[in-house]
Amino acid sequence: MKNKKSPLGLFLTGSVAAGLVLTGCGGGAQNDGKIQIEMIQFKPEAIEVFERLEEEFNRTHDNIHLTIDSPNDATTILKTRFIREDYPDIIGIGGDINYSYFVDSDILADLSGYSGLSSIKPAYLEILDGLEFVPTQGSFGVPYAANAAGVLYNRTMFQEHGWEIPETWGEFTALCEEIRAAGIQPLYFGFKDTWTCLAPWNALAVDLAPADVCRQVNRGETTFTQEYREVAEKIRELVGYGQEGPFAYGYNDACTAFANGESAMFTIGSYAVPQIKSVNPDMDIDSFVMPGSDSADGNVLNSGVDLLFSVMEACENKEAAYEVLDFLLEHENVQMYLDNQNAISCKNEEFQLASMLDGMKDYISAGKMVDYQDHYYPSEMSVDAQIQTFLINQDVDAFLAKFDKDWLRYNRDIIQKVKDYERQQGQ
């Protein structure tokens, strides 16, 4: 169990974070004979499907009234409400470092006794466990939907030229050369928007670096200079197969170019497909796992928890909150969300997946997946901007040295927490 005496300051003031007193939330109150449950979820692009889910839940439940809010910048709104100790009953957030902070601050209910957890794929439960700064007794989130990142490709173009899907780094670079020889641009990048630099970085890192590299660095067992060198060298090589001046073009530019056939491939996640199809609705898109390894057996799918649900510790009626979670996990409701968001289910059942995920289905079925590395990076470190600067300057040593230096600077509280935990465990 973690040390609860000194939770991270997170986004809260020190005095609030040091002693969060959970006074209870209004969402559990009775109103017109119904229990009121409030959910805030962080995906405004999914507002349509959540409105449908809210309507259907309230139509089919006489004793509970569910309100789902899907605001822009929900994470900031949640942080502000947490400071005021004004807690919703359920939150829908991503499996990233914010989830880590919430677990660390003891504001999420332990869901170990919730029966719905048994229906979740073990791989995604392990991904959430891996986000904890130190091992924490309990389960604090229900993984709901995931996404995947690797390489999107123009399936029609590949079929016309007879290009084969690569399974190793050597085969991938050879394919890029073959595509270029045919007079076609292999890749297109939108690196003007720094966050897009993280897509190929993450997809390579899951093959080439330990899945728990951030935790190993926090324990002082290794360095990023040691573990990220091959990742840095290969993403630098990757840029050479893109258009000239990739830092002058943004995400929308890259989506448009790929949609218009200006490149055969696009190193981005499945989340980009709606934007691409808004330009070319008839485009036939498939995807494959980034083959960063020199061995096909070394490849894994870059997939993380895109949406999870947590019940707040302050929720006054957890059984009603669990009933909401049960409803959301019903097969037809999960499928409706997947269809709307081109997502992957975290539930261990068979679902119909979007066709652009055909090339990743075997990895999804086998649970052969690793979380996005950037889910462990503190936002203050601006790793996306660091990668962009590195790709402009091309200096691997300088980039890695800065990465290690900045990691120690922005993670000193977490590193100290890890040391304290291990000391208490006698390690």
ZIPE-V239253 format. One record per backbone hydrogen bond with DSSP energy under -1.0 kcal/mol. CO is the residue of the C=O (numbers start at 0). NH is the residue of the N-H. E is the energy in kcal/mol with one decimal. If there is no record, write none. Layout:
BEGIN
co:CO nh:NH e:E
co:CO nh:NH e:E
END
This chain:
BEGIN
co:8 nh:11 e:-1.9
co:12 nh:16 e:-2.9
co:13 nh:17 e:-2.2
co:24 nh:27 e:-1.1
co:25 nh:28 e:-2.1
co:28 nh:35 e:-2.1
co:30 nh:33 e:-1.9
co:33 nh:30 e:-2.5
co:34 nh:64 e:-3.1
co:36 nh:66 e:-2.6
co:37 nh:88 e:-1.8
co:37 nh:89 e:-2.0
co:38 nh:68 e:-3.0
co:39 nh:91 e:-2.7
co:42 nh:45 e:-2.0
co:43 nh:46 e:-1.6
co:45 nh:49 e:-2.0
co:46 nh:50 e:-2.2
co:47 nh:51 e:-1.8
co:48 nh:52 e:-2.2
co:49 nh:53 e:-2.5
co:50 nh:54 e:-2.3
co:51 nh:55 e:-2.4
co:52 nh:56 e:-2.6
co:53 nh:57 e:-2.4
co:54 nh:58 e:-1.7
co:55 nh:59 e:-1.5
co:62 nh:34 e:-2.8
co:64 nh:36 e:-2.8
co:66 nh:38 e:-3.1
co:68 nh:40 e:-2.6
co:72 nh:76 e:-1.7
co:73 nh:77 e:-2.9
co:74 nh:78 e:-2.3
co:75 nh:79 e:-2.1
co:76 nh:80 e:-2.3
co:77 nh:81 e:-2.6
co:78 nh:82 e:-1.8
co:79 nh:83 e:-1.4
co:80 nh:85 e:-3.0
co:81 nh:84 e:-1.2
co:88 nh:311 e:-2.4
co:89 nh:39 e:-1.9
co:90 nh:309 e:-2.4
co:91 nh:41 e:-2.2
co:92 nh:307 e:-2.7
co:93 nh:95 e:-1.8
co:95 nh:99 e:-1.3
co:96 nh:100 e:-2.2
co:97 nh:101 e:-2.3
co:98 nh:102 e:-2.5
co:99 nh:103 e:-2.3
co:100 nh:104 e:-1.5
co:101 nh:106 e:-1.4
co:102 nh:105 e:-1.6
co:106 nh:312 e:-2.2
co:110 nh:113 e:-2.3
co:113 nh:116 e:-1.5
co:114 nh:117 e:-1.5
co:115 nh:118 e:-1.6
co:116 nh:119 e:-1.7
co:118 nh:347 e:-3.5
co:120 nh:123 e:-1.0
co:120 nh:124 e:-1.5
co:121 nh:125 e:-2.6
co:122 nh:126 e:-1.6
co:123 nh:127 e:-1.8
co:124 nh:128 e:-2.3
co:125 nh:129 e:-2.3
co:127 nh:130 e:-1.1
co:128 nh:131 e:-1.4
co:138 nh:110 e:-4.6
co:141 nh:308 e:-1.8
co:143 nh:345 e:-2.1
co:144 nh:305 e:-1.5
co:144 nh:306 e:-2.2
co:145 nh:343 e:-2.8
co:147 nh:269 e:-2.8
co:150 nh:287 e:-2.1
co:151 nh:265 e:-2.2
co:152 nh:154 e:-1.0
co:152 nh:285 e:-2.0
co:153 nh:157 e:-2.3
co:154 nh:158 e:-2.4
co:155 nh:159 e:-2.4
co:156 nh:160 e:-1.7
co:157 nh:161 e:-1.2
co:157 nh:162 e:-1.7
co:167 nh:171 e:-2.1
co:168 nh:172 e:-2.6
co:169 nh:173 e:-2.1
co:170 nh:174 e:-2.1
co:171 nh:175 e:-2.3
co:172 nh:176 e:-2.1
co:173 nh:177 e:-2.2
co:174 nh:178 e:-2.8
co:175 nh:179 e:-2.4
co:176 nh:180 e:-2.3
co:177 nh:181 e:-1.1
co:178 nh:183 e:-1.8
co:179 nh:182 e:-2.0
co:184 nh:263 e:-2.1
co:185 nh:264 e:-1.9
co:189 nh:192 e:-1.7
co:192 nh:195 e:-2.0
co:193 nh:196 e:-1.9
co:194 nh:197 e:-1.4
co:196 nh:200 e:-1.2
co:197 nh:201 e:-3.1
co:198 nh:202 e:-2.1
co:199 nh:203 e:-2.0
co:200 nh:204 e:-2.5
co:201 nh:205 e:-2.0
co:203 nh:207 e:-1.7
co:204 nh:208 e:-2.6
co:209 nh:212 e:-1.7
co:211 nh:215 e:-2.4
co:212 nh:216 e:-2.5
co:213 nh:217 e:-2.2
co:214 nh:218 e:-1.4
co:215 nh:220 e:-2.5
co:216 nh:219 e:-1.5
co:222 nh:226 e:-2.0
co:223 nh:227 e:-3.0
co:227 nh:231 e:-2.7
co:228 nh:232 e:-2.5
co:229 nh:233 e:-2.2
co:230 nh:234 e:-2.3
co:231 nh:235 e:-1.8
co:232 nh:236 e:-1.6
co:233 nh:237 e:-2.2
co:234 nh:238 e:-1.5
co:237 nh:240 e:-2.1
co:238 nh:241 e:-1.9
co:240 nh:186 e:-2.0
co:244 nh:247 e:-1.8
co:248 nh:191 e:-3.0
co:249 nh:253 e:-2.3
co:250 nh:254 e:-2.6
co:251 nh:255 e:-2.4
co:252 nh:256 e:-2.6
co:253 nh:257 e:-2.5
co:254 nh:258 e:-2.5
co:255 nh:259 e:-1.9
co:256 nh:261 e:-2.8
co:257 nh:260 e:-1.6
co:263 nh:153 e:-2.3
co:265 nh:151 e:-2.9
co:265 nh:267 e:-1.5
co:267 nh:149 e:-1.4
co:268 nh:271 e:-1.9
co:269 nh:272 e:-1.6
co:271 nh:275 e:-2.2
co:272 nh:276 e:-3.0
co:273 nh:277 e:-1.2
co:275 nh:278 e:-1.2
co:275 nh:279 e:-1.9
co:279 nh:282 e:-1.8
co:283 nh:154 e:-2.0
co:285 nh:152 e:-2.8
co:287 nh:150 e:-2.3
co:289 nh:291 e:-1.8
co:292 nh:168 e:-2.4
co:294 nh:297 e:-1.7
co:295 nh:298 e:-1.4
co:300 nh:302 e:-1.1
co:300 nh:369 e:-2.7
co:301 nh:148 e:-2.4
co:303 nh:146 e:-1.3
co:304 nh:94 e:-2.8
co:306 nh:143 e:-2.7
co:306 nh:144 e:-1.9
co:307 nh:92 e:-1.8
co:308 nh:141 e:-2.5
co:309 nh:90 e:-2.6
co:310 nh:108 e:-3.3
co:311 nh:314 e:-1.6
co:313 nh:24 e:-1.3
co:316 nh:320 e:-1.7
co:317 nh:321 e:-2.8
co:318 nh:322 e:-1.6
co:319 nh:323 e:-1.6
co:320 nh:324 e:-2.1
co:321 nh:325 e:-2.7
co:322 nh:326 e:-2.0
co:323 nh:327 e:-2.4
co:324 nh:328 e:-1.9
co:326 nh:329 e:-1.4
co:329 nh:333 e:-2.3
co:330 nh:334 e:-2.6
co:331 nh:335 e:-1.8
co:332 nh:336 e:-1.8
co:333 nh:337 e:-2.6
co:334 nh:338 e:-2.7
co:335 nh:339 e:-1.8
co:336 nh:340 e:-2.2
co:337 nh:341 e:-1.6
co:337 nh:342 e:-1.0
co:343 nh:145 e:-3.4
co:345 nh:120 e:-3.2
co:346 nh:348 e:-2.1
co:353 nh:356 e:-2.0
co:354 nh:357 e:-1.9
co:356 nh:359 e:-1.8
co:357 nh:360 e:-1.2
co:359 nh:363 e:-2.1
co:360 nh:364 e:-3.1
co:361 nh:365 e:-2.0
co:362 nh:367 e:-2.0
co:366 nh:368 e:-1.5
co:367 nh:300 e:-2.1
co:369 nh:302 e:-1.7
co:371 nh:374 e:-1.4
co:372 nh:375 e:-1.9
co:373 nh:376 e:-1.1
co:377 nh:380 e:-1.6
co:378 nh:381 e:-1.5
co:381 nh:385 e:-1.9
co:382 nh:386 e:-2.6
co:383 nh:387 e:-2.1
co:384 nh:388 e:-2.6
co:385 nh:389 e:-2.4
co:386 nh:390 e:-2.6
co:387 nh:391 e:-1.5
co:388 nh:392 e:-2.7
co:389 nh:393 e:-3.9
co:394 nh:398 e:-2.0
co:395 nh:399 e:-2.6
co:396 nh:400 e:-2.3
co:397 nh:401 e:-2.1
co:398 nh:402 e:-2.3
co:399 nh:403 e:-2.4
co:400 nh:404 e:-2.2
co:401 nh:405 e:-3.2
co:402 nh:406 e:-2.2
co:403 nh:407 e:-1.8
co:404 nh:408 e:-1.5
co:405 nh:409 e:-2.9
co:406 nh:410 e:-1.5
co:410 nh:414 e:-3.0
co:411 nh:415 e:-2.2
co:412 nh:416 e:-2.1
co:413 nh:417 e:-2.5
co:414 nh:418 e:-2.1
co:415 nh:419 e:-2.6
co:416 nh:420 e:-2.6
co:417 nh:421 e:-2.6
co:418 nh:422 e:-2.2
co:419 nh:423 e:-2.2
co:420 nh:424 e:-1.9
co:421 nh:426 e:-3.1
co:422 nh:425 e:-1.0
END
